[in-house]
Amino acid sequence: MRLSPEKMLLLARRVVERLWNADLIDFKMPERDLQLQIAHVLEEDLRIEDEVSNEAIARIESYKREIPYGSDEWRILYDRFFSEIATRRGYTL
């Protein structure tokens, strides 16, 4: 899933606002720096998720018979492969 840098910063800003409003954080750095760090974490998480997703799709496509994209069988295999690959990589769903 790709998000524009602007969307990433908007999400990061909202995370910081909610944490701040709920009195869950007390940061000792400029708010903008914290937002940039959170945006980086979100971007990295989405990158890993894309890698896992692409690997799961590649495994489905490696089957000899064609499995129609989006079919029930495709979705079941995708979910299973995604979960297996994520677990193997230590990626928490």
C-alpha positions as CSV (number, residue, x, y, z in Angstrom):
1,M,0.0,0.0,0.0
2,R,1.5,3.3,-1.1
3,L,0.8,6.5,0.7
4,S,2.0,9.9,-0.4
5,P,4.5,11.7,1.9
6,E,1.8,14.2,2.8
7,K,-0.6,11.4,3.9
8,M,2.2,9.8,6.0
9,L,2.9,13.1,7.7
10,L,-0.8,13.6,8.3
11,L,-1.1,10.2,9.9
12,A,1.9,10.8,12.0
13,R,0.6,14.2,13.1
14,R,-2.7,12.6,14.1
15,V,-0.9,9.9,16.1
16,V,1.1,12.5,18.0
17,E,-2.0,14.6,18.7
18,R,-3.9,11.6,20.0
19,L,-1.0,10.4,22.2
20,W,-0.5,14.0,23.5
21,N,-4.2,14.5,24.1
22,A,-4.5,11.2,26.0
23,D,-1.5,12.3,28.0
24,L,0.4,9.2,27.0
25,I,3.6,10.9,25.9
26,D,5.8,13.7,27.1
27,F,8.3,14.3,24.4
28,K,11.5,16.2,24.8
29,M,12.1,16.8,21.1
30,P,10.5,19.1,18.6
31,E,7.1,17.9,17.7
32,R,8.0,17.9,14.0
33,D,10.9,15.5,14.7
34,L,8.6,13.1,16.5
35,Q,6.1,13.3,13.6
36,L,8.9,12.5,11.1
37,Q,10.1,9.5,13.1
38,I,6.6,8.2,13.4
39,A,6.1,8.7,9.6
40,H,9.3,6.7,9.0
41,V,8.1,3.9,11.2
42,L,4.8,3.8,9.3
43,E,6.6,3.8,5.9
44,E,8.8,1.0,7.0
45,D,5.9,-1.0,8.2
46,L,4.0,-0.6,4.9
47,R,7.2,-1.5,3.0
48,I,7.5,-4.8,4.9
49,E,3.8,-5.5,4.4
50,D,4.2,-4.9,0.6
51,E,7.1,-7.3,0.5
52,V,5.2,-10.0,2.4
53,S,2.2,-9.5,0.1
54,N,4.3,-9.7,-3.1
55,E,5.9,-12.9,-1.9
56,A,2.5,-14.4,-1.1
57,I,1.2,-13.5,-4.5
58,A,4.3,-14.9,-6.2
59,R,3.7,-18.2,-4.4
60,I,0.1,-18.3,-5.7
61,E,1.3,-17.5,-9.2
62,S,3.9,-20.3,-9.0
63,Y,1.1,-22.9,-9.0
64,K,0.9,-24.9,-12.2
65,R,-2.8,-24.3,-12.6
66,E,-4.1,-20.9,-12.8
67,I,-6.0,-19.6,-9.7
68,P,-8.2,-16.7,-10.7
69,Y,-7.2,-13.5,-8.9
70,G,-9.7,-12.5,-6.2
71,S,-11.5,-15.9,-6.2
72,D,-12.3,-17.6,-2.9
73,E,-9.5,-20.0,-3.4
74,W,-7.0,-17.2,-4.2
75,R,-8.0,-15.3,-1.1
76,I,-7.7,-18.3,1.1
77,L,-4.2,-19.1,-0.2
78,Y,-3.2,-15.5,0.0
79,D,-4.3,-15.2,3.6
80,R,-2.5,-18.5,4.5
81,F,0.7,-17.6,2.7
82,F,0.7,-14.0,4.0
83,S,0.4,-15.3,7.5
84,E,3.1,-17.9,7.1
85,I,5.6,-15.5,5.5
86,A,4.8,-12.8,8.1
87,T,5.3,-15.2,10.9
88,R,8.6,-16.5,9.4
89,R,9.9,-12.9,9.2
90,G,8.7,-12.0,12.7
91,Y,6.3,-9.5,11.3
92,T,3.3,-9.0,13.7
93,L,0.0,-8.7,12.0
